[in-house]
Amino acid sequence: MKTKVGSVLPKRRRVKKKHECAVCYGKRVHMAKLPCGHRFCKPCTSRWTKQESSCPLCRAVVRSYQYRGKTINVEKKSQAQEMMVFETVVAATTEFLSSSAFQSQVRDDVAERKPGAELLATCIHRSLYILAEEENRENFNVVELQEAIVAIESIMELTL
């Protein structure tokens, strides 16, 4: 029995009128314009840019938008979050390099499929390879780095 693709997949609602917001599908209230030219209602634009840094339609980068003739700069919420993630990865990588107990904990967490453990192991894995690059190697004990890389690679095998 053949099925039509259209009958299995839900239809994506299209914006029917020029004055409908493509985010909420409602009438655009207090229209805002993104740098790419797409327009959305102000509440949707505000909510969207607090969570995303791109246009909901074309994915162009959004650092600001126009509203009532004024330029509204988008708060870079992700900047603080990115810094926090970076600091966490640096701390975890440093701890992984210096503590066999932490290595065992990461291994156990990955084996038990604890939330976030695989992501943390992946970040540590990538960080160790960055530290092992020639221009960074002089700042670290090469033997410790190699041992840590072997340890994280055995942990990464648990994720396969």
N, C-alpha and C positions, 0 to 999 in steps of 0.2 A: 504494500500500500504506500503510495507516494503522498507526502505531505508538502504543502506549499510552505516555503520559508516564512512568508508573511503571516501565515496562520499560526505559526509556532511562536514567533517573536512578537513581543508587544510593540504596537505602533508608537513611534515617537511623536509626541504632540508637537505640531508646528505652530509657530506664531502666525496667527491668521491675519492680524491687522498690524499696520505699521505702529500703532500707538500701544500695542501690548508689550509688556516687559517679557523678555525671553527667559528670565529667571523665575518669576512668580506667575507668569502668564496672565497677570492682571493688567488693569489700565495703569500706564506709567504715571506715577504720582511724583511731582517735582522732579522732572527728568534730569539725569546726570549723563555726561558724555565722557567716555574714555578716550585716551589719546589715539586709539585705533579707529575711532569714529563710531563705535557701537554705543547705543544708548539704552539705559535701563532706569527704572525708577530709583530715586535717591535712597530709600530704605534698603533696597536690594543691593545697590552699589556699595553702600556703607557696610552692610553685613558681609557681602562677598569679599571685599578688599581687606576685611579684618582676618579672613581665613586664607585667602589666596592672593597671589601677587600677579595674576594674569587675567585676561579677559575671559569671561565664561564662554564666549563663542569662538574666538579665534586663537586664544591662548597667548596673545601678545602681552608683553610685560607691562604691568600697570604700576607706576610710581606715584601717579596723581590722576585726578579727573576734574572736569569742569562742572560746576554747579552754580547756577544763577550768576554767571560771569566771573566767578572766583575759581581759582585753582585750589583744590583740596589735595594736600599731600597725603599719600597713603602711609599710615604708620607701619613701619617695618616690624611687625610683631614677630616675624620669624627671625629677625636679627638676634634678639635676646634669646629666643629658643635655640637657635643654631649655636650660639655661644655656650649655652648651658649643655647642649649635647656634646659639643666639642670638648668642653672641660670634663665631662663625664667620661668620654672616650679616652682622653689623655690620662685621667686618673686610673681608669680601668687598665689601660695598657701598661702604665707604670707599675701598678700593683701586680699585674700578670708577669711582668719581667722579674719582679723581686720576690714574689711569694708563691711557693709551691702549693700552699694551702689555698690560695685564691685560684690557682690553676685547677686544683681538684674541685673547688666549688663551681667554677664555670663548667667543667666537664660534667659534673653531676646535674647541674641545672639544664644543660643542653640535653643530656640523656633522658632526663625526666620531662623534657619538652615544656619547661616552665616558660610563661609568657615573657618575651623579650630576650631570652637567653641566647637564642640563635642569632638574633640581630647584634647583640653585644659581642658574641664570638666573632661574627663577621667583621665588625668594626675593629676589634683587636687585631684580627688577622691582617686586615688592610693596613692598619697603623704600623704593625711590626714590619711589614714589607717596605713601607715608606721609610721607617727608621733604618732599615738595612741598606737603603740606597747609598751609593758611594759618598755622595756629598753630606749625608747625615751620619754615616757610620763612625766617624771619628769621635762623635759625642757619646758613643755607647760601647760597652764591652761586646765585642763581636761574638765571643763564645756564648755569652748570656742571650744575645739576640738570636743566635742560631738555635739554641736550646728552646727558647720561647717559641720560635717559629715551628719547630718540630712538634712541640706540645700543642700549639693551637691548630696545626694541621691535623693532628690525630683527633682533636675535638671536632673539627669541621667534618671529618669523615662520619661522625655520628649523625650529622644533619642530612646525609644522603639517603 
